[in-house]
Each structure stands twice: as C-alpha cells, then as structure tokens.
C-alpha cells in the first residue's frame, strides 16, 4: 500500500523524504522541503481518499530538533531497532524515523526482549527531553555522578541513538491531542517532575538549559 502512496507522491511532485507514513496517516515533516501544497493534497486525496494528511507545526518543530541529533548519530543504510510502539512517545519516535527510510535509506525493525535474534546497527531510544532532565535531577538529589545523554551512546556492540532527546513531552502531547491520534501518554510524577514544573515558572527553557549544562559537565569534566 505504501509503495503506491509513494509513487503517487513522486508523480505529483512531493519530496517524500520530508513526509512520514503511518496507519493511513501522512504526516508532513517539513512543509517547505516536501513541496506538499494544498493543490497536491487534493490530487493525492482523489486517489487515496482514506488517507489523512496532517499539517502540524508542532511535528515540524519536533522533526527539526530530532534532525540535529540524527545528523550526528545516524548513518546511511543502518538497521534501527525500535523495541516497541506502545505509547505516544514510541509513536512520535517511529513517525520521525520513518522519513529516514527514504532520506538515509535506513531500515526499521521491531523487537521486544530477545534482541539477540535480530541483526541491527542501532537501538532507537524513546528518551525525551523531560525524561532525561528528570534523570539528571534524580542523580543530583542522590549525589550520583552526572552523565547526560547527547546524540548517541555506544555499549559493547550496540549503539543507542536518542532522536527525542531535545523534544519536550508537552510537544508530543499537543501533537497527539490536536490530531486525535490513538495512543497512551505515559504518566509523569515524582519529585524530579515536580521540581521541573516549579523551576519552569521562573526560568525560561529550563529543560533545555539543564540538559546543555549536564552535557557540558559530562564532556568537559
């Protein structure tokens, strides 16, 4: 089915490296570069009326932030393992990476626990900006050594990439709600979560700034 969709997009002049496909949804990741005009949308819908075209500014912002990480951590033709698609964060991870199957020629596979049965180059982590900042605060409270994640880490033969490391949970939640997508939003609670919300009232971009500081400490200690 997706092959026919991609052929149609090529025929009407849409650059499919800047769109993502999922369950009869077509998400525009970059409106300018995709060249997906309203007229082209009409032509597409005439052939695929059951598909929903989503023009989301929030998703485009998420994709821009993710691209800055992926340009450093992702190699062409890699096979990427996503362990599951069980909630909204996992869905955002997949939607962002799906366009790279054409942009970088990557392959996406899925697995649960027995990773040894799969041949892959990297694992895509669903770690978001909020979750990483919560991890940093928890380490500070416990007096542990801070080691912040950046674009990717390598352990033994596996590389883990973090496409959502600069994406706040609120963006994902807004994207989900505005487009009525069917998935579960992971609950957030605990002392670190409460502290972030408290700091946010007084410090602009507190999550981004805390992550930058932690990365600086990690890399230049």
C-alpha positions as CSV (number, residue, x, y, z in Angstrom):
1,X,0.0,0.0,0.0
2,X,2.7,2.5,1.0
3,X,4.5,1.7,-2.3
4,X,1.5,3.0,-4.2
5,X,1.3,6.1,-2.0
6,X,5.0,6.9,-2.5
7,X,4.6,6.5,-6.3
8,X,1.7,8.9,-6.3
9,X,3.6,11.5,-4.3
10,X,6.5,11.2,-6.7
11,X,4.1,11.7,-9.7
12,X,2.6,14.9,-8.2
13,X,6.0,16.4,-7.3
14,X,6.1,15.8,-3.5
15,X,9.5,15.1,-1.9
16,X,8.7,12.0,0.2
17,X,11.9,12.4,2.2
18,X,10.1,15.1,4.2
19,X,6.9,13.2,5.0
20,X,6.1,10.2,7.2
21,X,3.6,7.4,6.7
22,X,1.8,5.5,9.5
23,X,-1.6,3.7,9.5
24,X,-3.2,5.7,6.7
25,X,-1.8,8.9,8.1
26,X,0.5,11.1,6.1
27,X,2.5,13.5,8.3
28,X,4.3,16.5,6.7
29,X,7.6,16.8,8.5
30,X,8.8,19.9,6.6
31,X,6.2,21.8,4.5
32,X,8.7,23.8,2.5
33,X,11.0,21.0,1.5
34,X,8.2,18.5,0.9
35,X,6.6,20.9,-1.5
36,X,3.2,19.4,-0.4
37,X,0.8,22.2,-1.5
38,X,-2.9,22.2,-1.0
39,X,-3.4,21.5,-4.7
40,X,-1.1,18.5,-4.4
41,X,-3.0,17.4,-1.4
42,X,-6.3,17.4,-3.4
43,X,-4.6,15.3,-6.1
44,X,-3.4,12.9,-3.5
45,X,-6.7,12.6,-1.7
46,X,-8.5,12.0,-5.0
47,X,-6.5,8.8,-5.4
48,X,-6.2,7.9,-1.7
49,X,-9.4,9.2,0.0
50,X,-9.0,7.1,3.1
51,X,-5.7,8.7,4.0
52,X,-5.4,11.6,6.4
53,X,-2.9,14.4,5.6
54,X,-1.6,16.0,8.8
55,X,-0.1,19.5,8.6
56,X,1.3,20.0,12.1
57,X,3.6,22.9,13.1
58,X,4.4,21.1,16.3
59,X,5.5,17.9,14.5
60,X,7.7,20.0,12.2
61,X,9.4,21.6,15.2
62,X,9.9,18.1,16.7
63,X,11.4,16.9,13.4
64,X,13.8,19.9,13.2
65,X,15.1,19.2,16.7
66,X,15.4,15.5,16.0
67,X,17.3,16.1,12.8
68,X,20.1,17.9,14.7
69,X,20.6,14.7,16.7
70,X,20.2,12.3,13.8
71,X,22.6,14.1,11.6
72,X,25.3,13.2,14.2
73,X,24.2,9.8,15.2
74,X,22.6,8.1,12.2
75,X,24.5,6.5,9.3
76,X,23.0,5.8,5.9
77,X,21.7,2.2,5.3
78,X,21.6,1.4,9.0
79,X,19.1,-1.0,10.5
80,X,17.4,0.6,13.5
81,X,15.7,-1.3,16.2
82,X,12.6,0.1,17.9
83,X,11.8,-2.1,20.8
84,X,8.1,-1.4,20.8
85,X,5.3,1.0,19.8
86,X,3.3,1.0,23.0
87,X,2.6,4.7,23.7
88,X,2.6,8.2,22.3
89,X,6.3,8.7,22.7
90,X,7.0,5.5,20.8
91,X,4.7,6.7,18.1
92,X,6.5,10.0,17.8
93,X,9.8,8.2,17.6
94,X,8.6,6.0,14.8
95,X,6.9,8.8,12.8
96,X,10.1,10.9,12.9
97,X,12.4,8.0,11.9
98,X,10.1,6.7,9.2
99,X,11.0,9.5,6.8
100,X,14.7,8.5,7.2
101,X,13.9,5.2,5.5
102,X,13.9,7.3,2.3
103,X,16.2,10.2,3.4
104,X,19.0,7.9,4.7
105,X,17.9,4.6,3.4
106,X,17.6,3.1,6.9
107,X,15.6,0.0,7.8
108,X,13.3,-0.1,10.9
109,X,12.7,-3.3,12.7
110,X,10.8,-4.1,15.9
111,X,11.6,-6.3,18.8
112,X,10.7,-7.0,22.4
113,X,13.2,-8.8,24.7
114,X,15.2,-11.3,22.7
115,X,17.4,-8.7,20.9
116,X,20.0,-11.4,20.0
117,X,17.5,-12.7,17.4
118,X,17.7,-9.5,15.4
119,X,20.5,-8.1,13.3
120,X,20.6,-4.3,13.7
121,X,23.1,-1.5,13.9
122,X,21.4,0.9,16.4
123,X,18.7,0.9,19.0
124,X,16.4,4.0,18.9
125,X,15.6,5.1,22.5
126,X,12.3,6.9,23.3
127,X,14.2,9.1,25.8
128,X,12.7,12.6,25.7
129,X,14.0,15.9,27.0
130,X,11.7,15.7,30.1
131,X,12.8,12.2,31.0
132,X,16.5,13.0,30.6
133,X,16.2,16.1,32.8
134,X,14.3,14.1,35.4
135,X,17.2,11.6,35.3
136,X,19.7,14.4,35.8
137,X,17.8,15.8,38.8
138,X,17.4,12.4,40.4
139,X,21.2,11.9,40.1
140,X,21.8,15.3,41.7
141,X,19.4,14.5,44.6
142,X,21.1,11.2,45.2
143,X,24.6,12.6,44.9
144,X,25.5,10.4,42.0
145,X,27.8,11.2,39.1
146,X,26.0,13.1,36.3
147,X,26.4,11.7,32.8
148,X,24.0,13.3,30.4
149,X,22.9,11.7,27.1
150,X,23.6,13.6,23.9
151,X,23.1,12.3,20.4
152,X,24.1,8.6,21.0
153,X,26.0,6.2,23.2
154,X,27.8,3.0,22.5
155,X,27.9,0.0,24.7
156,X,29.6,-3.2,23.6
157,X,28.5,-3.8,20.0
158,X,25.3,-1.8,20.3
159,X,24.8,1.9,19.6
160,X,21.8,3.7,21.1
161,X,20.5,6.9,19.4
162,X,18.3,9.5,21.1
163,X,16.1,11.2,18.4
164,X,13.8,12.7,21.0
165,X,16.4,14.0,23.5
166,X,15.6,17.6,22.6
167,X,11.9,17.2,22.3
168,X,9.7,18.1,25.4
169,X,6.8,15.9,26.4
170,X,4.4,18.8,26.0
171,X,5.1,19.0,22.3
172,X,4.3,15.3,21.9
173,X,1.1,15.6,24.0
174,X,-0.1,18.6,22.0
175,X,0.6,16.8,18.7
176,X,-1.4,13.8,19.8
177,X,-4.4,15.8,21.1
178,X,-4.7,18.1,18.2
179,X,-4.7,15.3,15.7
180,X,-6.8,12.8,17.8
181,X,-4.2,10.1,17.4
182,X,-4.9,6.8,19.2
183,X,-2.1,6.1,21.8
184,X,-1.4,6.3,25.5
185,X,0.5,9.2,27.1
186,X,3.0,7.9,29.7
187,X,2.2,9.4,33.2
188,X,4.7,11.7,34.8
189,X,5.1,12.1,38.5
190,X,7.7,12.2,41.3
191,X,10.0,14.8,42.9
192,X,12.0,15.5,39.8
193,X,8.9,16.1,37.8
194,X,7.6,18.5,40.4
195,X,10.9,20.3,40.6
196,X,11.0,20.8,36.8
197,X,7.5,22.3,36.8
198,X,8.5,24.6,39.7
199,X,11.6,25.8,38.0
200,X,9.7,26.4,34.8
201,X,7.7,29.1,36.5
202,X,10.8,31.2,37.0
203,X,13.4,30.0,34.4
204,X,12.6,30.1,30.6
205,X,13.6,27.0,28.7
206,X,14.7,25.3,32.0
207,X,14.8,21.8,30.5
208,X,16.9,22.8,27.5
209,X,19.3,24.7,29.7
210,X,19.7,21.9,32.3
211,X,20.4,19.4,29.6
212,X,23.0,21.7,28.0
213,X,24.7,22.2,31.4
214,X,24.7,18.5,32.1
215,X,26.2,17.7,28.6
216,X,28.9,20.3,29.3
217,X,29.8,18.8,32.6
218,X,29.8,15.3,31.0
219,X,32.0,16.2,28.1
220,X,34.5,18.7,29.7
221,X,34.9,17.4,33.2
